[in-house]
Structures are given as structure tokens and as C-alpha cells.
Amino acid sequence: MATKLTLRLDENIIRNAKHAARVRGVSLSQMVSGYFQAVSTGKRGKIEATPVLAEISGVLRPKTDAKKLLGNYRKHVVEKYR
């Protein structure tokens, strides 16, 4: 049984999400549903990937790339505002 859910999100997030759904040929509701299903049925903390989730996962390696990106951004900001 499908039930309506109202979410309040930044309009840029909504616009980008709608575009991503359109590109993938699914509705935004299907994308959100797939994500919610993945995070709620994951076994032992591991998320079972839906096709969309599998497509977007692994963009950054855990922590190492994030730390490097933050370090590079900090350097950029320091140099920019000296």
C-alpha cells in the first residue's frame, strides 16, 4: 500500500534530485523509495544497493579522499583571503 510522505528540502536539492531521476528514467518517488528500502533493510549495517544507489556509490573513497579534499579546500581559502 503506497502512502504519501511530505519532505521539506532545499529547492536546489529537489531540482537536482528531479533531474537525476529523469536522467535515470525513474520517478523521484522511486528513487527515494529505493534509498529508504536500502537503508532500512541493510543486513549487519551493510546497505543492499538498488541500481541507483549502486550507480552513485563509491564516488569518493572513504575518509582518505574527504580529508584530502578538505585539506586542499582549506589551503585554497587561506590563500584566497590573505
The first five atom37 places (N, CA, C, CB, O) and aatype in JSON, in Angstrom:
{
  "aatype": [12, 0, 16, 11, 10, 16, 10, 1, 10, 3, 6, 2, 9, 9, 1, 2, 0, 11, 8, 0, 0, 1, 19, 1, 7, 19, 15, 10, 15, 5, 12, 19, 15, 7, 18, 13, 5, 0, 19, 15, 16, 7, 11, 1, 7, 11, 9, 6, 0, 16, 14, 19, 10, 0, 6, 9, 15, 7, 19, 10, 1, 14, 11, 16, 3, 0, 11, 11, 10, 10, 7, 2, 18, 1, 11, 8, 19, 19, 6, 11, 18, 1],
  "atom_mask": [
    [1, 1, 1, 1, 1],
    [1, 1, 1, 1, 1],
    [1, 1, 1, 1, 1],
    [1, 1, 1, 1, 1],
    [1, 1, 1, 1, 1],
    [1, 1, 1, 1, 1],
    [1, 1, 1, 1, 1],
    [1, 1, 1, 1, 1],
    [1, 1, 1, 1, 1],
    [1, 1, 1, 1, 1],
    [1, 1, 1, 1, 1],
    [1, 1, 1, 1, 1],
    [1, 1, 1, 1, 1],
    [1, 1, 1, 1, 1],
    [1, 1, 1, 1, 1],
    [1, 1, 1, 1, 1],
    [1, 1, 1, 1, 1],
    [1, 1, 1, 1, 1],
    [1, 1, 1, 1, 1],
    [1, 1, 1, 1, 1],
    [1, 1, 1, 1, 1],
    [1, 1, 1, 1, 1],
    [1, 1, 1, 1, 1],
    [1, 1, 1, 1, 1],
    [1, 1, 1, 0, 1],
    [1, 1, 1, 1, 1],
    [1, 1, 1, 1, 1],
    [1, 1, 1, 1, 1],
    [1, 1, 1, 1, 1],
    [1, 1, 1, 1, 1],
    [1, 1, 1, 1, 1],
    [1, 1, 1, 1, 1],
    [1, 1, 1, 1, 1],
    [1, 1, 1, 0, 1],
    [1, 1, 1, 1, 1],
    [1, 1, 1, 1, 1],
    [1, 1, 1, 1, 1],
    [1, 1, 1, 1, 1],
    [1, 1, 1, 1, 1],
    [1, 1, 1, 1, 1],
    [1, 1, 1, 1, 1],
    [1, 1, 1, 0, 1],
    [1, 1, 1, 1, 1],
    [1, 1, 1, 1, 1],
    [1, 1, 1, 0, 1],
    [1, 1, 1, 1, 1],
    [1, 1, 1, 1, 1],
    [1, 1, 1, 1, 1],
    [1, 1, 1, 1, 1],
    [1, 1, 1, 1, 1],
    [1, 1, 1, 1, 1],
    [1, 1, 1, 1, 1],
    [1, 1, 1, 1, 1],
    [1, 1, 1, 1, 1],
    [1, 1, 1, 1, 1],
    [1, 1, 1, 1, 1],
    [1, 1, 1, 1, 1],
    [1, 1, 1, 0, 1],
    [1, 1, 1, 1, 1],
    [1, 1, 1, 1, 1],
    [1, 1, 1, 1, 1],
    [1, 1, 1, 1, 1],
    [1, 1, 1, 1, 1],
    [1, 1, 1, 1, 1],
    [1, 1, 1, 1, 1],
    [1, 1, 1, 1, 1],
    [1, 1, 1, 1, 1],
    [1, 1, 1, 1, 1],
    [1, 1, 1, 1, 1],
    [1, 1, 1, 1, 1],
    [1, 1, 1, 0, 1],
    [1, 1, 1, 1, 1],
    [1, 1, 1, 1, 1],
    [1, 1, 1, 1, 1],
    [1, 1, 1, 1, 1],
    [1, 1, 1, 1, 1],
    [1, 1, 1, 1, 1],
    [1, 1, 1, 1, 1],
    [1, 1, 1, 1, 1],
    [1, 1, 1, 1, 1],
    [1, 1, 1, 1, 1],
    [1, 1, 1, 1, 1]
  ],
  "atom_positions": [
    [[0.84, -1.18, 0.0], [0.0, 0.0, 0.0], [0.89, 1.25, 0.0], [-0.96, -0.01, 1.22], [1.71, 1.42, 0.91]],
    [[0.75, 2.08, -0.96], [1.53, 3.32, -1.05], [0.88, 4.4, -0.21], [1.66, 3.78, -2.52], [-0.34, 4.57, -0.22]],
    [[1.7, 5.13, 0.54], [1.24, 6.22, 1.38], [2.03, 7.46, 1.05], [1.38, 5.86, 2.88], [3.22, 7.4, 0.74]],
    [[1.36, 8.6, 1.11], [2.0, 9.87, 0.79], [2.92, 10.31, 1.93], [0.95, 10.95, 0.52], [2.58, 10.15, 3.1]],
    [[4.09, 10.85, 1.58], [5.05, 11.37, 2.54], [5.46, 12.76, 2.08], [6.3, 10.43, 2.68], [5.78, 12.96, 0.91]],
    [[5.44, 13.71, 2.99], [5.86, 15.07, 2.67], [7.23, 15.32, 3.28], [4.83, 16.12, 3.19], [7.44, 15.1, 4.47]],
    [[8.17, 15.79, 2.45], [9.51, 16.11, 2.91], [9.77, 17.59, 2.66], [10.57, 15.24, 2.19], [9.31, 18.14, 1.66]],
    [[10.49, 18.22, 3.54], [10.89, 19.61, 3.35], [12.39, 19.63, 3.09], [10.51, 20.5, 4.6], [13.2, 19.29, 3.95]],
    [[12.74, 20.04, 1.86], [14.14, 20.07, 1.45], [14.43, 21.38, 0.74], [14.48, 18.86, 0.54], [13.52, 22.05, 0.26]],
    [[15.69, 21.74, 0.67], [16.12, 22.9, -0.08], [15.7, 22.74, -1.54], [17.66, 23.11, 0.04], [15.8, 21.65, -2.1]],
    [[15.23, 23.81, -2.14], [14.72, 23.7, -3.52], [15.79, 23.28, -4.52], [14.12, 25.02, -3.95], [15.48, 22.64, -5.52]],
    [[17.06, 23.63, -4.27], [18.14, 23.18, -5.16], [18.32, 21.67, -5.09], [19.45, 23.88, -4.8], [18.56, 21.03, -6.11]],
    [[18.2, 21.11, -3.89], [18.29, 19.66, -3.74], [17.17, 18.98, -4.51], [18.25, 19.25, -2.25], [17.39, 17.99, -5.21]],
    [[15.97, 19.52, -4.39], [14.82, 18.94, -5.09], [15.01, 19.02, -6.6], [13.51, 19.66, -4.68], [14.77, 18.05, -7.32]],
    [[15.44, 20.18, -7.08], [15.64, 20.36, -8.53], [16.69, 19.38, -9.05], [16.06, 21.82, -8.85], [16.49, 18.74, -10.09]],
    [[17.8, 19.25, -8.33], [18.87, 18.34, -8.75], [18.42, 16.88, -8.67], [20.11, 18.54, -7.88], [18.76, 16.08, -9.54]],
    [[17.66, 16.54, -7.64], [17.17, 15.18, -7.5], [16.18, 14.82, -8.61], [16.5, 14.99, -6.13], [16.21, 13.71, -9.14]],
    [[15.32, 15.76, -8.96], [14.38, 15.51, -10.07], [15.13, 15.3, -11.38], [13.38, 16.7, -10.22], [14.78, 14.43, -12.18]],
    [[16.17, 16.09, -11.58], [16.97, 15.93, -12.79], [17.65, 14.57, -12.81], [18.02, 17.06, -12.9], [17.66, 13.88, -13.83]],
    [[18.23, 14.18, -11.67], [18.9, 12.87, -11.57], [17.92, 11.73, -11.84], [19.54, 12.7, -10.19], [18.26, 10.76, -12.51]],
    [[16.72, 11.85, -11.32], [15.71, 10.81, -11.54], [15.32, 10.74, -13.02], [14.46, 11.09, -10.68], [15.19, 9.66, -13.59]],
    [[15.15, 11.91, -13.63], [14.78, 11.97, -15.05], [15.86, 11.32, -15.92], [14.54, 13.43, -15.5], [15.56, 10.57, -16.85]],
    [[17.12, 11.63, -15.61], [18.25, 11.07, -16.36], [18.27, 9.54, -16.25], [19.59, 11.66, -15.85], [18.59, 8.84, -17.21]],
    [[17.92, 9.03, -15.07], [17.93, 7.59, -14.84], [16.65, 6.89, -15.29], [18.15, 7.31, -13.37], [16.57, 5.67, -15.27]],
    [[15.66, 7.67, -15.72], [14.42, 7.1, -16.22], [13.51, 6.54, -15.14], [0.0, 0.0, 0.0], [12.75, 5.61, -15.37]],
    [[13.6, 7.13, -13.93], [12.73, 6.71, -12.84], [12.09, 7.95, -12.23], [13.52, 5.91, -11.76], [12.53, 9.08, -12.47]],
    [[11.05, 7.75, -11.45], [10.44, 8.88, -10.77], [11.23, 9.2, -9.52], [8.96, 8.59, -10.42], [11.97, 8.36, -9.0]],
    [[11.07, 10.42, -9.03], [11.73, 10.81, -7.79], [11.23, 9.93, -6.64], [11.48, 12.3, -7.48], [12.01, 9.56, -5.77]],
    [[9.96, 9.6, -6.64], [9.41, 8.72, -5.62], [10.09, 7.35, -5.64], [7.89, 8.55, -5.81], [10.37, 6.77, -4.59]],
    [[10.34, 6.82, -6.84], [11.02, 5.53, -6.95], [12.44, 5.61, -6.41], [11.04, 5.05, -8.41], [12.91, 4.69, -5.74]],
    [[13.14, 6.72, -6.71], [14.5, 6.89, -6.21], [14.51, 6.96, -4.69], [15.12, 8.16, -6.8], [15.32, 6.28, -4.04]],
    [[13.64, 7.76, -4.12], [13.58, 7.91, -2.67], [13.18, 6.59, -2.02], [12.59, 9.03, -2.28], [13.75, 6.19, -1.01]],
    [[12.2, 5.93, -2.6], [11.75, 4.65, -2.07], [12.88, 3.62, -2.08], [10.57, 4.13, -2.88], [13.06, 2.88, -1.11]],
    [[13.63, 3.57, -3.16], [14.75, 2.65, -3.26], [15.81, 2.92, -2.21], [0.0, 0.0, 0.0], [16.37, 2.0, -1.62]],
    [[16.07, 4.21, -1.97], [17.06, 4.57, -0.95], [16.56, 4.17, 0.44], [17.36, 6.08, -1.01], [17.29, 3.55, 1.21]],
    [[15.31, 4.53, 0.74], [14.76, 4.18, 2.06], [14.75, 2.67, 2.27], [13.33, 4.74, 2.2], [15.05, 2.18, 3.36]],
    [[14.41, 1.94, 1.23], [14.4, 0.48, 1.33], [15.81, -0.04, 1.6], [13.83, -0.15, 0.04], [16.0, -0.94, 2.42]],
    [[16.78, 0.53, 0.91], [18.17, 0.08, 1.07], [18.67, 0.33, 2.49], [19.07, 0.79, 0.07], [19.31, -0.55, 3.07]],
    [[18.41, 1.5, 3.04], [18.93, 1.8, 4.37], [18.15, 1.1, 5.47], [18.92, 3.29, 4.6], [18.68, 0.89, 6.56]],
    [[16.91, 0.74, 5.21], [16.12, 0.1, 6.26], [16.22, -1.42, 6.24], [14.69, 0.5, 6.13], [15.85, -2.05, 7.23]],
    [[16.69, -2.02, 5.16], [16.78, -3.48, 5.09], [18.21, -3.98, 5.04], [16.04, -3.97, 3.89], [18.44, -5.18, 4.87]],
    [[19.16, -3.07, 5.2], [20.57, -3.48, 5.18], [20.85, -4.49, 6.28], [0.0, 0.0, 0.0], [20.35, -4.35, 7.4]],
    [[21.63, -5.5, 5.97], [21.95, -6.55, 6.94], [23.3, -6.27, 7.57], [21.95, -7.94, 6.27], [24.27, -5.99, 6.87]],
    [[23.35, -6.34, 8.91], [24.58, -6.11, 9.66], [25.24, -4.78, 9.3], [25.56, -7.26, 9.43], [26.46, -4.69, 9.19]],
    [[24.41, -3.77, 9.12], [24.94, -2.45, 8.83], [25.34, -2.22, 7.39], [0.0, 0.0, 0.0], [25.72, -1.11, 7.03]],
    [[25.27, -3.24, 6.55], [25.64, -3.08, 5.15], [24.38, -2.81, 4.33], [26.4, -4.34, 4.62], [23.39, -3.54, 4.45]],
    [[24.41, -1.79, 3.52], [23.25, -1.42, 2.71], [23.26, -2.23, 1.43], [23.25, 0.09, 2.4], [24.26, -2.3, 0.72]],
    [[22.11, -2.84, 1.14], [21.97, -3.54, -0.14], [21.67, -2.48, -1.2], [20.82, -4.64, -0.08], [20.72, -1.71, -1.06]],
    [[22.47, -2.45, -2.22], [22.38, -1.38, -3.21], [21.28, -1.63, -4.23], [23.7, -1.23, -3.92], [21.2, -2.7, -4.83]],
    [[20.44, -0.61, -4.4], [19.5, -0.6, -5.51], [20.3, -0.15, -6.73], [18.26, 0.36, -5.24], [21.43, 0.32, -6.57]],
    [[19.76, -0.28, -7.93], [20.53, 0.15, -9.11], [21.0, 1.61, -9.04], [19.69, -0.03, -10.35], [22.13, 1.9, -9.4]],
    [[20.15, 2.51, -8.57], [20.53, 3.92, -8.49], [21.59, 4.1, -7.41], [19.31, 4.81, -8.2], [22.57, 4.82, -7.62]],
    [[21.41, 3.48, -6.25], [22.38, 3.59, -5.18], [23.72, 3.01, -5.59], [21.86, 2.9, -3.92], [24.77, 3.57, -5.28]],
    [[23.69, 1.89, -6.28], [24.92, 1.27, -6.77], [25.64, 2.19, -7.75], [24.62, -0.09, -7.43], [26.87, 2.24, -7.78]],
    [[24.87, 2.92, -8.55], [25.45, 3.81, -9.56], [26.19, 4.98, -8.91], [24.36, 4.34, -10.48], [27.23, 5.4, -9.41]],
    [[25.65, 5.51, -7.81], [26.25, 6.69, -7.22], [27.22, 6.38, -6.09], [25.19, 7.61, -6.71], [27.95, 7.26, -5.65]],
    [[27.24, 5.15, -5.61], [28.15, 4.82, -4.51], [29.57, 4.66, -5.02], [27.68, 3.55, -3.79], [29.79, 4.33, -6.19]],
    [[30.52, 4.88, -4.14], [31.92, 4.71, -4.49], [32.52, 5.88, -5.23], [0.0, 0.0, 0.0], [33.61, 5.76, -5.8]],
    [[31.85, 7.02, -5.22], [32.39, 8.19, -5.91], [33.66, 8.67, -5.2], [31.34, 9.32, -5.97], [34.64, 9.03, -5.85]],
    [[33.63, 8.68, -3.88], [34.82, 9.02, -3.09], [35.21, 7.81, -2.26], [34.56, 10.25, -2.19], [34.36, 7.09, -1.75]],
    [[36.52, 7.59, -2.13], [36.97, 6.56, -1.21], [36.76, 7.06, 0.2], [38.47, 6.19, -1.46], [36.93, 8.26, 0.45]],
    [[36.38, 6.19, 1.12], [36.08, 6.64, 2.48], [37.24, 7.39, 3.13], [35.72, 5.45, 3.34], [38.4, 6.98, 3.03]],
    [[36.93, 8.46, 3.75], [37.8, 9.31, 4.57], [39.06, 9.82, 3.88], [38.2, 8.56, 5.76], [39.34, 11.02, 3.99]],
    [[39.81, 9.0, 3.2], [41.08, 9.47, 2.64], [40.86, 10.6, 1.64], [41.83, 8.31, 1.97], [41.52, 11.64, 1.72]],
    [[39.93, 10.41, 0.71], [39.67, 11.47, -0.26], [39.0, 12.67, 0.4], [38.79, 10.93, -1.4], [39.29, 13.81, 0.05]],
    [[38.11, 12.42, 1.33], [37.41, 13.52, 2.01], [38.41, 14.38, 2.76], [36.34, 12.97, 2.97], [38.34, 15.61, 2.69]],
    [[39.33, 13.76, 3.49], [40.35, 14.53, 4.22], [41.23, 15.31, 3.26], [41.21, 13.6, 5.08], [41.56, 16.47, 3.52]],
    [[41.61, 14.69, 2.16], [42.46, 15.36, 1.17], [41.72, 16.55, 0.57], [42.89, 14.37, 0.06], [42.3, 17.63, 0.41]],
    [[40.44, 16.36, 0.23], [39.66, 17.44, -0.35], [39.51, 18.6, 0.63], [38.27, 16.94, -0.78], [39.64, 19.77, 0.25]],
    [[39.25, 18.28, 1.9], [39.12, 19.34, 2.89], [40.44, 20.08, 3.07], [38.65, 18.77, 4.23], [40.45, 21.3, 3.19]],
    [[41.54, 19.35, 3.09], [42.85, 19.99, 3.22], [43.13, 20.92, 2.06], [0.0, 0.0, 0.0], [43.61, 22.03, 2.25]],
    [[42.83, 20.46, 0.85], [43.03, 21.29, -0.34], [42.14, 22.53, -0.31], [42.76, 20.48, -1.61], [42.56, 23.61, -0.71]],
    [[40.91, 22.36, 0.17], [39.98, 23.49, 0.24], [40.46, 24.51, 1.27], [38.55, 23.01, 0.58], [40.4, 25.71, 1.03]],
    [[40.94, 24.02, 2.4], [41.46, 24.93, 3.43], [42.62, 25.75, 2.87], [41.92, 24.13, 4.68], [42.69, 26.96, 3.08]],
    [[43.55, 25.09, 2.16], [44.67, 25.81, 1.55], [44.17, 26.88, 0.6], [45.59, 24.83, 0.81], [44.66, 28.01, 0.6]],
    [[43.18, 26.51, -0.21], [42.61, 27.46, -1.18], [42.02, 28.68, -0.48], [41.52, 26.78, -2.01], [42.26, 29.81, -0.9]],
    [[41.27, 28.46, 0.6], [40.63, 29.56, 1.31], [41.67, 30.45, 1.97], [39.65, 29.03, 2.36], [41.56, 31.68, 1.92]],
    [[42.69, 29.84, 2.58], [43.74, 30.63, 3.23], [44.45, 31.5, 2.21], [44.75, 29.7, 3.94], [44.67, 32.69, 2.45]],
    [[44.81, 30.93, 1.06], [45.5, 31.7, 0.03], [44.61, 32.78, -0.57], [45.99, 30.78, -1.07], [45.07, 33.87, -0.88]],
    [[43.34, 32.47, -0.73], [42.41, 33.43, -1.36], [42.2, 34.66, -0.48], [41.07, 32.75, -1.63], [42.12, 35.77, -0.99]],
    [[42.12, 34.47, 0.83], [41.76, 35.57, 1.71], [42.95, 36.13, 2.52], [40.69, 35.13, 2.66], [42.75, 36.74, 3.57]],
    [[44.16, 35.92, 2.03], [45.34, 36.51, 2.7], [45.37, 37.99, 2.5], [46.63, 35.91, 2.18], [46.29, 38.66, 2.98]]
  ]
}
